[in-house]
Amino acid sequence: MTGGIHIRGVILAAGAGHRALPLTANIPKALVSVAGNTLLDWNLQNFCLAGVEDITVAIGYKASLIEDYLRSRQQHIDCESNISVVFVRDYEIGPLRTALTALETFSDEAFFISPVDTVIGSEVIKEMLDKYIISKSMILAVDYTTNSGTPVYVDNNGLVVGLGNSTPDCESSVARSAMLLIANRAVVDYCNSALLRNESRLIYVLNQMIKDGIPLYSHEIHTKWFDIDTLSDALSLNRHLLESVAGKDIKRGIFVPNGDLIQIGDRLELEDSDVIVNTNVRLQGPVLLSPGVRISQGSRIGPNVTVGSSARILDNCELINTIVYSKSTVPPHSHIENAMVYDSQIYHVEL
């Protein structure tokens, strides 16, 4: 309950994430890991921190992996939000089909829609929720400082007057959409009509609602946010979170802040975190080592490296700007830069 109004969070996590191949041939984009959490984790956490009590996650591609992950996650969850899951059978149609399938599973009047690959601070979500309490109108997050994302045309009163190729007649400023949207039940009928016209994106729905005189207010974003389309985007987010967020709430593991350098001469064992770092290892921050990590002698880790739980880094490795997934093993004498290591397979990333 936010300000006496119940607003449900809806996370769109059904897509296959083709632009993040080859990694997403193994896992859905929702489970791509950055700075110690999955993209799904970051979305859930930000909704929780903003005070959203009920969250629906719409899943499709490799749905069983997400369901298994959420079941295991419940043992470590840090918020009290109720999380439900809906399976989108025909998710290939696009985000419009995914959103409508989720909306049809609950009766809440207001809801906050977020794509799982959009990562933004909880303060932005809270600001939009507060704005909705006052306006009772739909709200779309926009950014005037980026060139990526869908064009959004905003008039002098802050109303969105068009999206995408729908160029308005009135005077307007051009922003870009982060596709974070607070809407109400009126959007459901428009979604159904759009699908009958073989439309696949929410942009079409919003343009139709604007034409019918339904107000859609903009909310300008003033903080950094990420739209994760590619593995390069994921590495950029990993670096940003390691530099700004990851070390603040770490309870277990090792975190070396940005700019710090730790030279380990003798074998180091941390019982609380079950982290073992062997002799002659250098950690150049920012570096995050999750519980159960083992790093063998002579290795150089960092900067901008996240190592997932129970991963193994063998002798004389060098890792820079890299994410190593849980339970992966990096073979000895590896030099890995700008990459992801999943299930011990190395996926190099073009920056």
C-alpha positions in Angstrom: 0.0 0.0 0.0 1.5 3.3 -1.1 -0.2 6.5 0.2 -3.4 4.6 0.8 -3.5 3.3 -2.8 -2.6 -0.2 -3.8 -0.3 -0.3 -6.8 1.0 -3.7 -8.0 4.4 -4.1 -9.6 4.5 -6.0 -12.9 7.9 -7.2 -14.2 8.0 -8.3 -17.9 10.5 -11.2 -18.0 9.2 -13.5 -20.7 11.4 -12.6 -23.7 14.3 -14.7 -25.0 16.8 -11.9 -25.1 18.3 -12.7 -28.5 20.6 -9.7 -28.5 22.4 -11.1 -25.4 23.3 -14.4 -27.2 25.1 -16.7 -26.8 24.7 -16.4 -23.0 20.9 -16.4 -23.3 20.9 -19.7 -25.1 21.5 -21.1 -21.7 19.5 -18.8 -19.4 16.7 -16.2 -19.8 17.7 -12.6 -19.7 16.0 -12.2 -16.3 18.8 -14.4 -14.8 21.7 -12.6 -16.4 23.9 -11.7 -13.3 25.5 -8.3 -12.6 27.2 -7.2 -9.4 26.1 -10.2 -7.4 22.4 -10.2 -8.4 20.3 -11.1 -11.4 18.5 -8.5 -13.4 15.3 -10.0 -11.9 16.8 -9.5 -8.4 17.5 -5.8 -9.0 14.0 -5.2 -10.2 12.4 -7.0 -7.3 14.7 -5.3 -4.9 13.9 -1.8 -6.2 10.1 -2.5 -6.1 10.5 -3.7 -2.5 12.5 -0.7 -1.5 9.9 1.6 -3.0 7.2 0.0 -0.9 5.4 -2.1 -3.5 3.7 -4.9 -1.6 2.6 -7.2 -4.5 4.6 -8.0 -7.5 3.7 -10.2 -10.5 6.5 -11.6 -12.7 5.5 -12.6 -16.3 7.7 -15.4 -17.6 7.9 -17.4 -20.8 11.3 -18.3 -22.3 13.0 -20.9 -20.1 10.3 -20.3 -17.5 11.2 -23.3 -15.4 14.6 -21.8 -14.6 13.1 -18.6 -13.4 10.5 -20.5 -11.3 13.3 -22.6 -9.7 15.3 -19.5 -9.1 12.5 -17.7 -7.4 11.8 -20.7 -5.1 15.4 -20.8 -4.0 15.5 -17.0 -3.7 12.7 -17.0 -1.1 15.1 -18.4 1.4 17.3 -15.2 1.2 14.7 -12.5 0.3 15.2 -9.2 2.2 11.7 -7.7 1.6 8.2 -8.6 2.5 6.6 -8.2 -0.9 4.3 -11.0 -2.2 5.7 -12.3 -5.4 3.5 -14.2 -7.9 4.4 -15.7 -11.3 2.3 -15.9 -14.5 3.4 -18.0 -17.5 3.0 -16.3 -20.9 2.3 -19.1 -23.4 2.7 -17.0 -26.5 5.4 -14.6 -25.3 7.0 -14.6 -28.8 4.3 -12.2 -29.9 6.1 -9.5 -27.9 5.9 -7.4 -24.7 2.3 -6.3 -25.4 1.1 -10.0 -25.1 3.3 -10.5 -22.0 1.9 -7.4 -20.3 -1.7 -8.3 -21.1 -1.3 -11.9 -19.9 0.0 -10.5 -16.6 -2.8 -7.9 -16.2 -5.5 -10.5 -16.8 -4.4 -12.4 -13.7 -5.2 -9.7 -11.1 -7.9 -7.1 -10.5 -5.8 -4.3 -9.0 -6.8 -0.9 -10.4 -3.3 0.5 -10.7 0.0 -1.2 -11.6 3.6 -0.3 -12.3 5.0 -2.0 -15.4 8.8 -2.5 -15.7 10.7 -4.6 -18.3 13.2 -6.9 -16.5 16.0 -5.5 -18.5 15.5 -2.0 -17.3 17.5 -1.3 -14.1 16.9 1.9 -12.3 17.1 3.2 -8.7 14.3 2.6 -6.3 14.1 6.3 -5.7 12.7 6.8 -9.3 10.0 4.2 -8.7 9.1 5.9 -5.4 8.9 9.3 -7.1 6.6 8.0 -9.8 4.4 6.3 -7.2 4.1 9.5 -5.2 3.3 11.4 -8.4 0.5 8.9 -9.2 -1.1 9.3 -5.8 -1.5 13.0 -6.6 -2.4 12.9 -10.3 -4.3 9.5 -10.5 -3.2 9.5 -14.1 -0.9 7.3 -16.1 2.8 8.2 -15.8 5.8 7.3 -18.1 9.4 7.7 -17.2 11.5 9.7 -19.7 15.0 10.8 -20.1 16.2 13.9 -21.9 19.9 13.1 -21.7 20.1 9.8 -23.7 19.9 8.9 -27.4 18.8 5.3 -26.8 15.2 4.2 -26.3 11.9 5.1 -27.9 11.4 8.9 -28.7 8.7 10.5 -26.5 7.2 13.9 -27.2 6.3 15.9 -24.2 4.4 19.2 -24.2 5.0 22.2 -21.9 2.6 20.8 -19.3 4.6 17.6 -19.0 2.0 15.6 -20.9 3.1 13.0 -23.4 1.6 13.8 -26.8 3.2 11.0 -28.8 5.7 8.1 -28.9 7.8 6.6 -31.6 6.9 7.7 -35.1 3.7 9.4 -33.9 4.9 13.0 -34.3 2.6 15.4 -32.6 1.1 18.6 -34.1 1.7 20.7 -31.0 5.0 22.2 -29.7 6.9 19.6 -27.8 10.3 18.5 -26.4 11.8 15.1 -27.4 12.9 12.7 -24.6 13.5 9.0 -24.6 11.5 6.3 -22.8 12.8 4.0 -20.2 9.4 2.1 -20.6 8.6 2.3 -16.9 4.9 2.9 -16.8 2.2 3.4 -14.2 -1.2 2.6 -15.7 -4.7 1.6 -14.7 -7.3 -0.9 -15.9 -8.3 1.2 -18.9 -5.2 0.0 -20.6 -6.5 -3.6 -20.8 -9.1 -3.0 -23.4 -6.6 -1.1 -25.5 -4.2 -3.9 -25.3 -6.8 -6.4 -26.5 -7.7 -4.2 -29.4 -4.0 -3.7 -30.3 -3.4 -7.4 -30.4 -6.3 -7.9 -32.7 -4.5 -5.5 -35.1 -1.3 -7.7 -34.8 0.5 -5.0 -32.8 3.2 -6.2 -30.4 4.4 -3.2 -28.5 2.9 -1.0 -25.7 3.9 2.1 -27.7 0.9 1.5 -30.0 -1.5 1.3 -27.1 -0.2 4.4 -25.4 -0.5 6.4 -28.7 -4.1 5.2 -29.1 -5.0 6.3 -25.5 -3.4 9.7 -26.1 -5.5 10.2 -29.2 -8.6 9.3 -27.2 -7.8 12.1 -24.7 -6.5 9.9 -21.8 -3.7 11.8 -20.1 -0.3 10.3 -19.9 2.1 12.4 -17.8 5.9 12.2 -18.1 8.3 11.8 -15.2 11.8 13.0 -15.9 14.6 10.7 -14.8 17.6 12.5 -13.2 19.7 9.5 -12.2 21.6 6.9 -14.3 19.6 3.9 -15.6 20.3 1.0 -17.9 18.5 -0.8 -20.6 20.2 -4.2 -20.9 19.9 -5.4 -24.5 23.4 -6.9 -25.0 26.2 -8.5 -22.9 28.1 -5.2 -23.3 25.3 -3.4 -21.6 25.5 -6.0 -18.7 29.2 -5.4 -18.2 28.6 -1.6 -18.2 25.9 -2.1 -15.5 28.2 -4.4 -13.5 30.8 -1.7 -13.4 28.3 1.0 -12.4 26.8 -1.0 -9.6 30.2 -2.1 -8.3 31.3 1.5 -8.2 28.1 2.9 -6.6 25.9 0.2 -4.9 27.3 -3.3 -4.5 29.4 -2.7 -1.4 26.9 -0.8 0.7 24.7 -3.8 1.8 27.1 -6.7 1.4 26.8 -9.0 4.4 28.9 -11.9 3.2 31.8 -12.2 0.8 34.5 -9.8 0.1 34.1 -6.4 -1.5 37.0 -4.2 -2.6 35.9 -0.7 -3.3 36.8 1.3 -6.5 40.4 2.5 -6.4 41.5 0.2 -3.5 44.2 -2.4 -4.0 44.7 -5.5 -1.8 47.8 -7.5 -2.0 47.4 -10.9 -0.3 50.7 -12.5 0.7 49.6 -15.4 2.9 46.6 -17.6 2.4 43.4 -15.9 3.6 40.4 -17.8 4.9 37.1 -16.0 5.9 35.0 -18.4 7.8 31.8 -16.2 7.8 31.9 -16.0 4.0 33.6 -19.3 3.2 35.9 -17.4 0.9 39.5 -18.6 0.5 42.2 -16.6 -1.3 45.5 -18.2 -1.7 49.0 -16.7 -1.7 50.3 -13.9 -3.9 46.9 -12.7 -5.1 46.0 -9.1 -6.0 42.5 -7.7 -5.8 42.1 -4.4 -7.7 38.8 -2.7 -6.8 36.0 -2.7 -7.6 35.8 -6.4 -7.0 33.0 -8.5 -5.5 33.7 -12.0 -4.3 30.6 -13.9 -3.3 30.4 -16.6 -0.6 32.2 -19.9 -1.3 34.7 -18.4 -3.8 38.1 -20.0 -4.1 41.0 -18.1 -5.7 44.3 -19.9 -6.3 47.8 -18.5 -6.0 49.2 -15.9 -8.3 45.9 -14.6 -9.6 45.1 -10.9 -10.5 41.5 -10.0 -10.1 40.0 -6.6 -11.1 39.1 -4.0 -11.7 35.3 -4.3 -12.4 35.0 -8.0 -11.6 32.2 -10.0 -9.9 32.8 -13.6 -9.0 29.6 -15.6 -8.1 29.2 -18.0 -5.2 31.3 -21.2 -5.1 33.2 -20.2 -8.3 36.8 -21.3 -8.7 39.7 -19.2 -10.1 42.7 -21.4 -10.6 46.4 -20.6 -10.6 47.9 -17.5 -12.2 44.7 -16.1 -13.8 44.0 -12.5 -14.7 40.5 -11.2 -14.8 39.5 -7.7 -15.8 36.0 -6.3 -16.5 34.4 -9.7 -16.1 31.5 -11.5 -14.5 32.1 -15.1 -13.4 28.8 -17.0 -12.6 28.2 -19.2 -9.6 29.9 -22.6 -9.6 32.0 -21.8 -12.7 35.7 -22.7 -12.9 38.3 -20.5 -14.6 41.2 -22.7 -15.9 44.8 -21.9 -14.8 46.8 -19.2 -16.6 43.7 -17.6 -18.2 43.7 -14.0 -19.2 40.1 -12.9 -19.4 39.0 -9.3 -20.1 35.6 -8.0 -21.2 33.8 -11.4 -20.8 31.3 -13.5 -18.9 32.0 -17.0 -17.6 28.9 -19.1 -17.4 29.0 -22.8 -16.5 32.8 -22.6 -17.0 32.4 -21.4 -20.6 33.9 -18.0 -21.5 31.8 -15.6 -23.5 33.8 -12.7 -24.8 32.0 -9.4 -25.1 32.4 -6.8 -27.9 32.4 -3.3 -26.3 
